Amino acid sequence: MAGNKIHSAKKRRFINNTIVHVILGILAVIWVFPIVWVILTSFRAEKGSYVSTFFPQSFTLDNYAKLFTDTTILNFPQMFMNTLFIAICSCILATFYVLAVSYCLSRLRFKMRKPYMNMAMILGLFPGFMSMVAVYFILKALGMTEGNLIKLALILVYSGGAALSFQIAKGFFDTIPIAVDEAAILDGCTRWQIFTKVTLPLSKPIVIYTVLTSFMSPWLDFIFAKVICRANADQYTIAIGLWRMLEKEYIDSWYTSFAAGAVLISVPIAALFLYMQRYYVDGLSGAVKG
């Protein structure tokens, strides 16, 4: 009797596991399929957005070459460099802001600390683009919506409110024992030395996470870039360039190049993740050992 119960329990477990794996497999195919289609379309030799077949019938590298050679209408190399410069500068500033604010809120006790955290949490419930009109007119009043100052304006926009996203980093800093800070203070360290030489080396996973998210936000943003750049084509970012490729006057000639551009913009993010992944793993292993 007991053997039958064990056998039926194993059978149910096998059926449940099979159903779960089948569902996960279907979801994985659904998730990967658009990515595969974009990659295949980036090599498609047939031009235009309207073709008779879903998958390409012939392949070419001309779509990638066109992005870097045909700069008369859409200057993709310039847009790529504009976005890279803005993303790197914003990433450095935003990472410092987030980690510094998170450390202060985790380790220091000061007046208005809890009200600030509550206010920041409430403000975080509202999407950032709700403030874009006010932000634009402030930047316009400061003369930062024309020429090369547009890059500075975008850097300030992307990094200025980064400190409101302190919750995840603060939660990680809270897991580091206070005794570590107290031991460093007894050794004569200042708060800055504790933050840079003790806390950050112990917090590699959250540092890597903050760097990646701080880089991806300006790299992929379209709304603020479009509002601030307006008609200044020499200051366009990649998101604006890809959007213009799908406008009715360009879509027939730039559709496959749009797919090629969509593939290329994933390269810096993938390279950054692959480069920093080893530090992320080392940080996790160090945390487990500690």
Helices and strands as residue ranges (DSSP letters): H 2-42, H 62-69, H 76-107, H 113-123, G 128-131, H 132-141, H 149-160, G 162-164, H 167-174, H 178-186, H 191-194, I 195-199, G 201-203, H 204-220, H 223-229, G 233-235, H 238-245, H 251-264, H 266-289
